[in-house]
């Protein structure tokens, strides 16, 4: 592990180099795509990116947890969590890359 983290700026630079849009247009495009993706997730919709994977929001029920340090019981409130399931194409690409 310990590899490089891909940032929003890296994505915009890649769009700039491969598509030929200006740097500001590339940044705006990346922002627009990420905003649309996050807005759909906030609405409770799944987002499926073909050959990449599926993002989905799951609802977790409230429960009683335990503080591992003290052993004291603590209520955990109901919440929504984001999950990602990679596609088989992405899994194969990762497993066959080296």
Rosetta blueprint (number, residue, H / E / L):
1 X L
2 X L
3 X L
4 X L
5 X L
6 X L
7 X L
8 X H
9 X H
10 X H
11 X H
12 X H
13 X H
14 X H
15 X H
16 X H
17 X H
18 X H
19 X H
20 X L
21 X L
22 X L
23 X H
24 X H
25 X H
26 X H
27 X H
28 X H
29 X H
30 X H
31 X H
32 X H
33 X H
34 X H
35 X H
36 X H
37 X H
38 X H
39 X H
40 X H
41 X H
42 X H
43 X L
44 X L
45 X L
46 X L
47 X E
48 X E
49 X E
50 X L
51 X L
52 X L
53 X E
54 X E
55 X E
56 X E
57 X E
58 X E
59 X E
60 X E
61 X L
62 X L
63 X E
64 X E
65 X E
66 X E
67 X L
68 X L
69 X L
70 X L
71 X L
72 X L
73 X E
74 X E
75 X E
76 X E
77 X L
78 X L
79 X E
80 X E
81 X E
82 X E
83 X E
84 X E
85 X E
86 X E
87 X L
88 X H
89 X H
90 X H
91 X H
92 X H
93 X H
94 X H
95 X H
96 X L
97 X L
98 X L
